Structures are given as structure tokens and as C-alpha cells.
């Protein structure tokens, strides 16, 4: 694989920088990777969540030892710190409250994210539960159903509450889902929610090549003011599709029994070889 000229230049610059830093004294290249509190005060939480219990509050300038270079939920650092009362303790500090006191020395990691395609958020198909927990932190809920296990995280996306669901089969990630839980008295408002989520997915994956408006029962088709009612009765469904070599994404707005559901489901696309292996096991 050819490397473009800009990347070749960046790579050479990084090597020269590392060689230069290796001759400098001090903690920059020490084994322990340190963070320094940059806010006036910073809370350290039991879990990577601001609703989690606070285990300590530290002042500006406090040094914290980083346990993992990978962030949890993109913005949380797991750290070790010393408490006057109980000695060494671990917790999570928000990225906005600290600054790094080290540089990345593993050149291979500079392009690692480019080489490894992400299928659902920061995760890739086939990851174990432990690997996903390293990315997202401890789940808010865990559910088992037969051979399937699901880890659920509550979050707000586009100003709407939703569950982010990671679904595993035999400890292997096979599916992901955004499950939005919104409630409107005026049911036509659900179409606005669908548009917001579609815009969110379009920002990540580009325009959907396939958009459908399906009338399963045309009773209210000619009266737009009742389209929301038709949706809640299961008469109408909206969906958009995206696909890549390894992932299929379906955004759905549908309903039944006066209840409306809005969800985006990511599913692993199995290669022909994997499909044949699955058939042999059946």
C-alpha cells in the first residue's frame, strides 16, 4: 500500500520529534503516564458518568496517574490518585478537567484508527463485552435472552433520550442499536424526531441511498394531519437504509397499538465464508 506524500512527511516529523524528546530529562517519556488537573477543581467519579458517585474532588495542579490511554465514552480518563484518608484509589475524571503530561511514543498507533474501520460508534464487529466496556465504560443495564446478551447505555442524542445497545452472541458483538424513547401528544411530532436522527446518521455515513414511506393501510393517507395517528396504529412506516461492506444500517419509525418506536439498528454483514460456516453449524 502506498503512503501519500503528506503522511510520509508527518511520519518523518514524528520520528524526529520522538528522537529529540528521548534526550530530554523529565517525565514526558516516563513509563507512568500522568495527567494534571487544569480546572480550578475536578471531580473524580466512581464510574465514567457525571451521575455516578463522586469519590474525590481534587484541586488545580494535582497529578493523576492514567490507567489506560484509551478514553471511556470518548471523554473519560480512568486514573489512580492518592487520598489522604484511604491511600491509592481509582476513578474517572472528565477530559475537560485535565491536561496530558506525556506524548504518544508508539508510532503504529498514529494511523491505527485509519486502518481499522469502526462499525458501530467506536466498536468493531467481533469485539468482546470487555473490549466494548473499555470503550464505553460500565453499562447502565445488562440483559440476557437465550444466547444473546445486551449491554445498554443511556445517552442524549439530538436532544432526545435514547438507549445505546450493544448485542453479543457468544461474547462476540454482532449488532448495535440506538433506541430512542420519546413521547408526543401530537403524534405528527414523531416525524420531526425521525428527521433529526436521519440528519445525525447522514453526518456520519453520508446520504441514505434508500428512503421509504410505506403505507400498510391507506385509511388516513389523504389527510396529513392524521399521519401521526396512522403511524401509531401501524398503518404507516418510515425507514432509511445505509450499507457498507461489513455493516447494514436501518433507521425505522413505526408503531403499533398506539405506541410509536424510533430506532436505528446496525447489523453485521457476514462474508460468504462466514455464512457457509454458520450453515454447517446448523
Protein Blocks (a to p, Z undefined) as FASTA:
>chain_A
ZZdfklmmmmmmmmmmmmmmmmpgcjklgmbdcdddfbfbdcddfbdcfkbccfbdcdeh
iacddfbfbdgehiaccdddddfklopadddddfklpccfbdcfblklmmmmmmmccfbh
jbcehiafklmmmmnopafbdcdehjbccddddddeehiacddddddeehiafbdcdddd
dddfblmlmmmmmmmmmmmmmmmnopafbdcdddfblklmmmmklmmmmmmnopaccddd
dddfkbccddddddeehiacddddddddddfklmmmmmmmZZ
